Structures are given as C-alpha cells and as structure tokens.
Amino acid sequence: MKNLLKSSLLVLSLTFSSAVVLHAQETAGLGKYVNTFIGTYPLTDPKILGYELPKDWRSWAGLTFPGSSMPNAMVQLSPMTEYGSGAGYEYEDNIIYGFTHTNKGHWNLCNIPLMPVWEGGIASAKAAIAASDNTIEGKGRNPKDFGSLFSHEQESAAPGFYQVYLQNYKVKVSLTSTLRSGFHRYEFENASGRQIIFDLGRSNNNISDWEITQVGKNVLQGSQKTGERIYFYAVINTGITALEKTNDAKAGGYARIKLTNGGKDPVEVKIGLSFVSAANAKENLEKEIGAKTFDQVRQQALQTWEQVLSKIQVKGGTEKQKQLLYSSLYRSLLWPALRSDVNGEYTDAKMKRVQSSDFNYYTEPSLWDTYRNKDVLLGLISPKVALDVIKSMKDVGDKTGFIPTFFHGDHGTSSIVGAYLRGIDDFDVKGTYEILLRNANVSPGARPHLEEYIKKGYISDPDIAHPEVETKASAGVSKTLEYAYDDYSLAQLAKKMGDTANYRILMARSKNYKKMFDPGSRFMRGRLANGDWIKPFDPQQPYYEYMYREANAWQVSFFAPHDMKGLIELYGGAAGFESKLDSLFTLPWNPKHIARNVETFIGQYCHGNQPDHEAPFAYTFIGKPEKTQKVLDNIMNNLYGIGEKGLALAGMDDAGEMSAWYVLSATGLYTFSATDPEYLVTAPLFDEVKWKTSTGRTLTVSKPGKGRGIKEIKVNGKTSDGYFVSHDLFKNGGKVELRTE
C-alpha cells in the first residue's frame, strides 16, 4: 500500500492539531469550525474498514480537497499531491506537484495546474521526486520535472483560502478565489530565478491538447482540452522574460514562464476561467477580481462563507461536533459547479455557445448520491442555486430529449419534484414535467433496461455461474427499486399537474420494488429473465453491477422510502421487519468480502457508501425511534472525523452526500424521502438549532438536556402525533421542541 507510514516521514509525524491551530488563528466566526482537511486522510484500521486493505489499495475515506472555493463555484483552487487520485490531494503524501483550478473529488477535473518554482531548487526537487514512491496507482501520472516537498506544519486552510510552504523552491504559496477566478500569491525567498510552470498537459482527465500564448508583457491566455475545453486568462504582476514549451500541446507537456528578477514583493497571478472562450475568461477575471488585492478577495470569500454557514446556528454540543457540522455544511455546498460566465454565456449539452439572461448554468448534480439529502439541503441553504440547477437540467433536457441522470437511477426526478414541492417553482414546470415523462417512458433514453422494467415490472440479470464483485450485468435489483421510487416521485408531480392518468400509472409502477422481494430468503433478490430467483445466492456478497449497484442484498433490502408500510408488510409486519433490521446492524461483516468503495460497517450496514443511508431511520416506522437514535449516534460519533488524525470519513464524500447526511442528522431533521416535503425528526446533537430560512424567518429545534430518546415532539406548542414535520416550518418559521430522556 502506497507506503503509508514511510517511517513517519514529515507527513505522518505531524499532528492534526498543528493544522487546526494555524487554521483557527486566521479565521473568525463560524468559519473557524471548518476544517477543509477532513476527508483527505485514509483509513487503515481493518476494525473500522471491515477488512484488511489489499496491497496498494487506499481507502476512500473522503476523497475531498483542502483548497479554496466559493459556494458552488466554477473555480476550486487546490494543491495536487497525486494525479489520478480522487481529489488530487492525499494527506499522507509529502510532495506537491501543482495547484489546479477545478475539483470535485471524482477522479476527474483538476484542470489548469500552476506551480511556482525557483531555479536554484530544481535539482533538489527532482531528487525528492526520484526518491518518492512513483509506482503506485496514479503516481505514474505525476510530473517528474518539478514538484516540492512540503510539511503540514507549514500548511493551513480556511473557507476560501489555502496556504503552504514549498521547501525545495523556498516559496510560500497562498491561494484564494472568486466564483470564476483564482488568485495566487507566491512569496519567493529569492529574487532571481523565479518561474511559474503552467502544467497544461496534465489533469485528472486525459489531455488531448493544450495551448498558451503571451498576449502582453505580463499577460498569458490559453486553454486545456479534456472532454471539453477550459480556457484561461492570467495576469502576472511582474514581467515575463521567456515562455518555453516542452512537448508543446501534448499530454504531459508544459510551459515554463520565466519572470524578471524582483525584490521582496510577492509574485501574484490573477487567473480567470471560462468554459466558453479566453475572452470570457478575461471578462470573468476583470469583473470578479480586477484591481482588488489578494487580501480583499480573501476577505470577500470569508464573508461569503460566513453568510452561508450562519444559516444554521447551534448552541451546545462539543467543539468537535461543531467542527464536523460546519465542515460538513461547507462540503455540502461545493457542488454542483457554476459553468456560465459573468456575461451569461455557457457551453450547452450539444457543445454550443449559448447566452442566458435569467439563470446561471451549473453542472449536473451527482444525482445517484445527492438526491437523497444534499439536493434538499442545497435548496434550504441556497434556493437560487437550486433553482438554477433545475433550469440547467431542463436546458440539457431541451437539447438531448432527456433530463440528465447520473451513474444510476433517474433521480433528477426526485431532486426536481422535491424542490418544486418545497416551493422552488419559478421554472418551466410543465415543460420539465414533459421531459421527465420521457425519461420514465421512452427507450432508449435516460433509463437503461426500461422496456423490460415496463413490461415485467422488474429488471433481470443473467445467470452467471460464479459472479464476482467486478461482474458486470444489469444491477437489476438496484435499478428496479430505484426506478420504482423515481416513478413515485414523478407521480407526485403528475398529481400537481392534474394528470390523473399518468398519476395512476406511475403510482402502480412505484410498487414494482415488491417484485424483487423473495419471501423465502426475505431479501431483495436478483431474478432471471424467466422470473426465477438467481442462485446460488449469498446476501453478504457485494457487487458493483450484478443484481446490486455497489452493495449487497442486506444493504438494499430496506429501500422503499415512498412506501414503508408496504415494505414492512413484505417482512410479515412490524416484528418481522424489526428482526430483519436488527440483523442488518448486528450480523458481522465477512472480511473476505472486499469491494473498494463498500467499507466501514455496523454489522452489514455500510455507511461508507450511499445505498443504505436511509436504513437507520427505518425503525421509526415501527414505533422504535430509540433504535434509530442509537444507530445514528453511533454513526455520527464514530464514522466522521475519524482515523489516526481525526481527518477521515467513513467513505467517499460523493460531492457532499456524506456530509449532507451528517448536517441533517446532527440537526435532527432528515429527508427520509427526499421527494416529499417533510422531515423525519431525530434528536439533534445540539441543545438548540436555528435555521435562517429563505423567507427570512427562523426555524428553531430545541432539545434541552442530554437525553437521546425522544418522548414528545411539540410543533409550535402542539404535541405532534408522529415523527415527521412539514416543510411549512421552513417557509413560515416555527418551533420544534423535543422532550427526551
């Protein structure tokens, strides 16, 4: 495994507290609780992971990046310690290769890398790289010509800010950013031999070509092409003496910018990005940064984050719980990413240049992950962004015929309908509904295997003698269950639109999840095309794409968030359902079952991936909320901010889904069925939680005392009969008071 210990080399010999101290000294307000390094550190303990990591594997304990970003911005300016890794930064590494301007944490992006170098340090930097382990996973993609040792003792970060000292080049790097532009400040110890590498032949995607041109004595512009072309326009505050290209326009190539000798003043690079043109990148830079100083831009970023973070305010709780809450809220609001320029132009799904005057264009949400909770949280915190994301998806639908899906399922339906039912409705609802109906009924289109699903009510998998984790097939169980939920979601919009015929059809289809339930084994189980159950059958075996998508039978067998009453009946009623659910959380994980992103378990329950994230809440539907609370507390206390330095998560953050789960669970209001405008109430970690709603009102959730078992819920002074509260509280404000013991 990528030599994690390295005899405690620099990286792992340093304590987590040192990074936090630097960070806390530089940040006031709620931003002081945001630790952007959480999710950058790996897990190695098999007791947490569930199995021994195979040789050369790194756990997916977050895959987050620590650099500078504004909420839902185009630019994410962050250090790269390993190309080909999830987010480009892995805490155990001790070499930085550059600073890239886009990031998501999904093995892609990381575009337009810049790296300041000092000529006198090049030889020592090459020696450091040669001495490093350059053979494991993505390390073969790292540049061999430059890079520098760094120490976490000389590294700090905060919302909208990142800083590190590059030891080989003797330069302190400080980064901040706006929505569409980055700002680099390089404090060289040496006035001569200063250079900047534009490592344009490299990113986390394959590079097909790149270009860079000097268009003024201190101005550069160019582009980098992966699947799409990203343009930049950069202004340096000092003169350029030479622009030298190596492997011009090819993958792995780069440009070396040699700078005039200077004094003690920092070298500053202001760089605008655009997915449309270099001219737009220039305009983005001029409008967003212009003549502003580094400190002014940094302060603006901090103020913006403070406004966003302050929409949730808490009393009580521990310092760690506050850190996890606000760090999770921060990560929940980094994606989707802005793609339109200040002039309203963007490149659409057909790669055409388009002008918009009424909305900002955003990337597609990571819907398989984020529809569960994060898309709802985005609407609560940033409703204008959520609205524009819907308009962006509608724009894709107008151009391609289908609302975009992501990875698996058709959860744009849930995301859009859930937002609409919560009052985010200033979009072409009728036109969007018509495209979503195409998603649900037209093949080929957004839903693979749709014809079989409509004909049979389920999706089959082939008969494979010895299926393994990597076996590729239909993932029929997961698809059937998720399409059934998507049909329910669309039915709710059909009802609002007065489309009674489609409402009835879709609601009937929403029961299709039952066709995957095998009463003999009491699991959601794969079926062959002729309807027979697949055998042999091991409910503990995880698969990536056979019967189940990144899960085993245990982890998907409690998914029917739209029809929990019907699901409970399949198990013979409350007693049978409770017994099966108890087993989910108590049956030990078999360490022989190894799947890379199926990790960190409570019994068979896997919090390291999404497919069963609703399961802990299921006890509430059989009148056992105390069991739900016990599992939730275990997860929140033991699977976030964990590992050797308290910097790991239970699994991949997946564009903020893991983080949003924590935010909603820690504040006591969870989106069990994200489509429905209601929230399941659990005991918050804090004595009081105040939400500043988008209407300017306040929603307060209070839980005096240390008790974790809810005995009574009062909504605006009246005792509630159940455990759900309406989204009306976020519209009108109000009070939710919990009595616990």
N, C-alpha and C positions, 0 to 999 in steps of 0.2 A: 504493500500500500504506500503510495507516494511519500514514503519516509516521513511519516507524520511527526515522529519525535525528533529526528535529526539532532540527537544528543542535546536537546533543548537549545538549539541554535537561535539566538536572537529572538525569534518569534515567540516560541512557546515558553521561554524562560521569563517572559514578561507577564505581569498580572493584568487581569481585566480592569482592576481598579485604576491603573495608571491612565488608561484611555478615558475612563469616565471622569477622572479629576480634570484632565485637560479640557474635556468637553464641557463640564459643568462650569468651569471658570469663565468660559466665553459666551455662555448662553443664559439669558434670563427668562422669566415667565415659564409657561408650560413647556417650551422648547427644551428646557434643561432636563426634562424627563425622557426626551427622545434619544435613544442610543442607536444610531444607524448601523452599528457593527453587529447588532443582534441578527442572527441568520447567516452570518459569514463563516461560522466556525463549524467543523464537522463533529459528529458523534462517533465514538469508537467503542463504547461500552456495550457488549452484547446483551447485558441485562436490560438496557434501555431499548436497543435496536430490535432485539428478539432473536438475533443470530450473529455468528461471527462473520465479520465482513470478509468476503473473498479477497484474495491477494489483488492489490492495485485498485480496489474499489474505495471510493469516498462516499460517505453517506450524504443524502440530500437533506441536510439539516438546516434548510432555509433557502439557500441559493439567492441571497439578497446582495445588494451593493451598498457601500457606505458613502457614496459621493453626493454631490449637490444636485438637487432637483426642486423645482416648484411643483405645486399640486397639478397632476395631470398635464405635465409639460411636454413639449417636444424634445427638450434637452435634458438629459441625465448625465452629468459630468462626473466621471468616476474613475478611480485607478484600476489598472489591469495588471493582475499578477499571473494570470494564466488564460491565454486564448483557448477557446474550445471548452471552457468550463461554463457552468450555468449562468453566472452573472459576471464573470471575468475577474472576480476578486475572491481569493480564498485565504482566510486569516492565517493559516499555518505557513503560507509562503513568505519568503523574505526578499523577493526581488519584484520591483515594479517595472513594467515594460512600457507604460504609457498611460495617457488619460483620455478616455473615449467619451463621446458626446451623446450616445443613446444607450438605453439599457432597459431590460425587462426582467431578466432572471430566467430566461427560457432558451439558453444556448444560441441566441441569435443577436442581432443588432451589434452593439459596441462599435459604432462607426466613428470615423474621422479621429484616429488616435494622434495625439501630440505628445512629445517627450522632450523636455529641456535637457541638454547635455552640455558638459564642459569638456573642451578638447583635451585638457590635461587629465581627465578622469576616464577617458575612453578605454585605455589599456586595462585599468583595474576593473572596470565594469565588465569587459569581455572575460576577464579571468574569473570574476564572480559567477557569470553565466555558465562558463565552461565547467565550473566546479559544482553547479547545481544539478539536480536530477532532471534531465531534459528528455526523459524517455517515456514517462507515464502519461496516459490519457492525452489531454490537449497540449501538453508541454512541447511536443514536437512542432507546434504551430507558433511558438514564441520566437520573437526575433533574436538572432544570435549576435547582431552587431551593436546593440545597445540595451540598456536596462540598468537598474541600480539597486544595490542593497538598501533596505530601509528597516527601521525599528518601530515597533508600536509605541515605544516610549516617546518617539518624536512624530507622532501621528495623532490627529484629533479630528472630530467631525461634529456637526450640528445640522439642523434643518437648513438647507440652502448654503452649506459651507463644508469644505474639506481641506485639510492641511497635512502635509508630510514633508520630511526632510530626506532628500536623496543623497545618500552617503558618498557614493562614488563621484558624483558631479558637484557636491558641495553647494546644493541649491535647495532653498525652502520653497515648496510649491503650495500655493493657496488657490483654491477654486471656489467660485460662486456662479450663480446662473440666474437667468430670467426664464420666461416661458420658452423662447425660441433662440436664446443666445447664451454662450458661455463666456466667462471672464477668468483668465489665468493670470496669476501674478507669480513671477519667478524671481526670488531673491538670491542671485548668484554671489558667492563669496569672492569670485574672481572676475575682474572687469574685462578681461580678454578671453578669447577662445569660447565665447558663448554661442550656442547653436540651438536650434529647435528642429526636431525630427517630425515631419508630417508622414506618419507611417501608413500611407494610404493604400498600400497593397495588403492590408490586414484588417480583419474584423472577425466577429464570431460567425459571420456568414462567409461563403466563398466569394472572393472578389473577381469580377470579370474584367474590369478595367478601372483606371483612375486617372485624374488629371490635376495639375496645379500650374498656375500662371502668376507671375508677378505683374500687377497692374498699377503699381505706384511705388514710390521709393520705400514704402513700408507697408504695402497692401498686397495680399495674396487672395486668389479665389480659385475654386476648382470643384471637383466632385469625386465621389466614390460610388461605384456601381456594384450592387449585390443583386438581389432580385429586383430592386428598384434603385433609382439614382438619388443620392443625397448630395446636395450642393452646400458649399460653404463660402463665406466671405470673411476674411480675417484681417484685422488691423493691428500692427505691432507698434509699440511706442518708441521704437528705435530703428535706425537704418538697417537695411539689408545689403550685405556685401556680395553674397553669392547665393544662387539657388541651384543645388546639384541633385540630379536624379539618378537613382540606382534602380535598375530593372524597370525602366520607365513604363508606366501603365499596366504592369503585370502584377499578378498576385505575389505577395512577398516583397514587392518593391517599395521604395520610399523616397522622399525628398528631404534633403538636408539644407536647412536655412541657416546661413552664417550671418551673424549680426555684427554690427560695428562695435568697437570697444567702447565701454561706458564707464560711468563712475559707480556710486553706491546705490543709485536709484534702481528699483526693481524693473525687470522686463515685464511688460504687460501685453497680453494677447486678448483682444476682444474678437469673438468669432460668432457670426450668425449662421444659422442653419435654415435650409428650406428643402422640401421635397418637390419643389416646382422649378426653381431656377436660381442661379447665382445672384441675379438682380434682386430677386425676392429675399435671398439671404442677406444681402446688403441692407435692404429696407427694414427687415426684421431687426438687424443689429442697430441701425440708426434710430429706429423708433423706440426700442426697448432699453438700450444702453446709451447710445450717443456719447455725450460728453460726461456721463456720470463716472464717478470714481469707483474703485473696487469696493471701498467701504460703504459707499452709498448703495450700491447694488446688493451687497451682502445684507445690509440693514433692511433693505426693502424685502428681501427674501425672508428674513427672520420675522418681520412684521406680518407678512402674508401668512406664514405658517402659524403664527400666534393667533391670528384671527380665525383660522380654520380649527386649530386644536382647541381653542376656547369654546367651541360649540358644545363640547362636553366638559363639564366641570364636576369634580368629585370632592367629597370630604371623607376623611377616614381612610382606611387601607394602609398598607405598608408602603415604604418607598419603592420597593421592588415592584409591587403591584401597580403603582402609578407609572413607573418606568415602562412596564410591559403594556399598560393600557395606551399610553401616548405614543410609544414606539409602534404599537400595532395600528393605531389610528393613522399615524404617519404613513406606514407602508400600505395601508388600505387605499390611500389616495394618490398613489403614484401612477396607476394605470387604470383606464386606457390613456393613451398619449395623444396630445394635440398633433394634428398634421396640416392644418391650414395656416396660412401666413397672415401677417397683420393686415394685408390688403384683401383678405378673404379668399385668396386663391388656394386651391389644393389639387392634387392628382387623384382622380377617382378610380373606381374599381376597374375601369377599362383603360387606365393609364392615360386618360385625357385630362388636359388642364381645364379646370372649372372655377368659376367665380361664384362665391356665395356671399350674400349680403345679410342673411338673417340667422346664421348659425356657424359655430366653429366645427370643423370636421375633425373627428377623432378616429383612432384605430378601433378595430373591432375588440370588444371585451373578450377576455379569456373565459368564454361563457360556460364551458363544462365545469369550470372551477367556481367562477364568481357569481353565477346566478343564485347560488344557494344563500348567500348572505351579503357579499360585498357590493353587488349592484344596488341592493336595497340601501345599504349604508351610504353609498355614494349619493343616492337620491336624498337621504336625510341631511347630509352634510353639505353637499354641493348640487342642489337641484338643477341649476342652469347647465352644469356639465352633464348631468344625467339626461336632461332633455336633448342636448346637442348630440350625445352619443346615440340616442334613439333616432334623431334625424339623420345621423351619419349612416346608421344601419339601414334606414329607409332608402337613403341615396344608393347604397350598394344594391338593395333590392330592386330599385328602379332600373339600374344598369345591367343587372345579371338575371333578374327574374325571381330571385330568392333572397330573403333576409339571411345574412351570414350565420353560419354555425361555427362552432369551434371544437375540433377534436372529436366530439362525441355528443349525441343527443341533438335536440333542436331547441336549446334553452334560451335563444333570443326571444322566444315566445313568452317564457316566464318572466324574463327581465323586462320586456316591454309592457306586458299586461300588468305585471306587478306595479310598475311605475305609474301606469295610467290609473289603476285603481287607487293609488295613493295621491292622486291629484296632479301628477305631471302629465298634462294633457294638451299642451299647446303645440301639437304637431298634427300632421295629416292622419288622423286616426283611421278613417275609412280606407284610405289608400294603403296604410300599413297593414290593416286587417286583411285586405285582399291578398297582399303578398304572403302573409303568414298562412292564409288558407292554401296558397300554392305550396308552401313548404310542407304542409300537412297532407297534401293530396296528389301532388304532381311528381312523377318519377320518369327519368332520373332528375334529381334536383338536390334539395338540401338534406333529405333523409335517405341514407343507404338502406337497401332491402325494404323499401316502403311497400312495394307491391305485395310481397309476402305478408308483411305486417297487416295490411288492409284485408287481404284475402283470408288469412288464417287467424289473425289476432295475436300472432307471435312471430318471432324471427328464430329460425332454426340454425343449428351448427352442424357441420359434417361429422360423420362417425370416424374418429381418429383413434387408432389402437393405443398409442402411448403419447398422449398430449403432454407437452412440457410448458413451462412458464412462457417461453417465446413463441409457442404455436400461434399462428395467425389464422383466424377464421372470422366469424361474424360478430362475436361478442353478443350473441343473440339475447341472452338473459338481460344484460345491462341495457341493451337498446330497447327491448320491449318494455321494461319497467320505466325507462326514461321517456320514451315516446308516449306512454300512457299518461304520464304526468304532463307532458307538453300538450297532449290533447285536452286534458282538463284545463290547463291554463288558457288555451285558445277558446275553449268553451265559455269561459267567463267573459271574454271579450265579445264572443258571439251573442251572449245574452244581453250585454250592454248595447250592442248594435241592433238588437231586435231581430236577429237572425235565428229564429226558433228551430228551423230545420237543421242547420249546422250545429246548433247547441245540442240537440238531441243526439245527433250522430257522434259528435266528439265526446259527449259525456258517456255514451255507451262504449266508445273506444277507450276511455280512461280506465275502464275496468279490466283491460287486457292484461294488466300485471298479474291477475289471478291465474291466467293460463300458464304462467311459469312456475306456479306453486305445486310442488309434488307432495301430496298428503302423506305418502309413505315415508319419505325422509324428512318431511317438514322443513324443506328448503326451497328457495327459488332455484330451479334446476334446468339445465340445458335440455333442449328437445331436438330430435332429429326431424328431417323434413316430413317423415310419415307420422309424426306426433309422438313417437316413442321417447322415453326418457333416455338421456345419454348415460351409458355405463361402460366400464366401471366408473364410479363416482366417488371422489374424495372431496368433501366440502371444505377441507382445510387447504387444498392446493390453490395457490393464487395463479392467475393467468393475466397476461397483458391483453389478450384479444380472443380468447377461446371461452365461450359461454359468458365470461365476465370481463369487464374492462378494468384492468389494474386492481383486481380484487379477487376474493374467493367467495364461496357461497354464503358463508357466515356474514360477510360484510355487505351484501346486497339484499339479504333476505328480510330486512325490516324497512325497505324503501317503498312507501306509498303515502307520501306526506299529504296527499289530497284525499285519502280515504283510509284513515287509520282504523275506523270502525270495521270496514270490510277486511282489512289486513288482520286485525285481531280475531275476527271470526274464522279466518283460514286456520288459525292455530287452535281452534276449539274454544275460544273465549279467553277471558282475562287470565285465568290460571295457567292455561297452556302457553299463552303469549309471554307471561311473566317468567315462566320456567325457561322458555327458549331464550329470552332476552338475558336472563341471569347467566345462562351458559355462554352467551356471546362474550360477557365480561369476565368469565372465570375459567373457561377452557384454555389451558396454556397453549401458547403458540409453539408449533413444532419448529425447532431451529433448523431443520433440514429443508424447510420451505423458504426459499430465498428469492425475492424479487426486488429489484433495486429500489423502487420508489414505494414499496409496501413495507413500511418499517415503523417501529415504535408502537407497542401494543399494550392494551389492557385486555388480557385474555386473547380472544380472536379479534376484538375491536382494534382497528388501525387508525390512529389519529394522524399518522404521517402521510395519509392520502385522503382524498375527499369522499369516496363513495359511501361511507357510513357515518358521515359527520352529523347526521340527524338522529342517529340511533340512541345516544344518551338521553335524549328528550322523550323517547317513546314511553317510558314508564309513566309519564304524566297522564297518558291516555287510558291507563288502567287504575288511576287513582293512587299511584305510588310516587308522588313528586319527590319524596325524600330519597328514593333510589336514584332518580335523575340527578339530584343535587350532589349526592355522594360521588357519582362518576364525574360530573362537571368539575367539582372541586379538585378531584384527583388530576384531571387533565390540566386545569389552569395552574395548579401548584407544581406539577411535576413534568409537564411536557412543553413548557415555554420558558425561555431564558435558562437553558439547562446546559449540561456538559461541563467539561473541565473549567471553563472560564465563564460560564453563565451566558454564553453567546450563541447557543444553538437553539433551533426549533425542532419539533418532533418530525418534521418533514419539509418538503418544498413549500415555500410560501405561496406559490402559484398565483402571481400577480395580485397578492393581497388577500386571497380567500382564507388562508390560515390565520392571518392577522385579524380579518373582519370577524371570524368566528370568536376570537378572544374578546374583541371590543364589545360585541353584542352579549356574549355570555357573562363577561365581567360586569356589565352594566345592568344585567337582569332582564333584558328584552331580546328574545331571539326570534328570527324569521323562520319558523319551522317549515312552513310552506310559503316560499318567497312570493308566490303569485298573490296570495291572499293578504289583504291589508290589515293584518293583525299580528300580534307578537305574543309569544309564549313567555310568561313571567317566571323567572327563577330568582334566587337570592343573589343580589349583586355582591361583589367583593367589598363594596364601599358603603359607609353609613348613609351617604346621600349622593345621588347622581342628578345633575341638572343638565338638560338638553336645551340649547337655544334653538328653537325651531325656525324653519324658513319663513314662518309668518310673523316672526318677531316675538312670539310668546315663549313661555318656559314650561317644560315638562319636568316634573320632579319625581324621582323614585327614591323613597326613603326606607331604610331598614335599620332602625335603632337596635343596638345590642349586637352580640356576637353569634346569636343563633343562626343556624343554616337551614333549618327545616321550616318551611312556610306553613303557618297555621291559618292565616287570614290575609286576604288581599282586599284593600279598600281603594276604589277609584272615585276620586272627588268626594270622599266621605262616605260612599255607599259600598257595602260589602259585595264583592263580586262572587258570582256563583261558580265560575270556572277559573282556569289558569291563563286565559287569553285576554288581552286588552286591544282595543281598536286603534287603528291609525289615526282616528279623530283626535287622539291626545296630542299627536304631533302637529295637527292643524290648529287646534284650539287652545293648546296648553292644558295643564291639569296636574293632578297629584295622584301618584300611586303609592300607597302606604302599605308596608308589609309588616305583619306580626310574625315573628319567628321564635323558635325555641331550639 
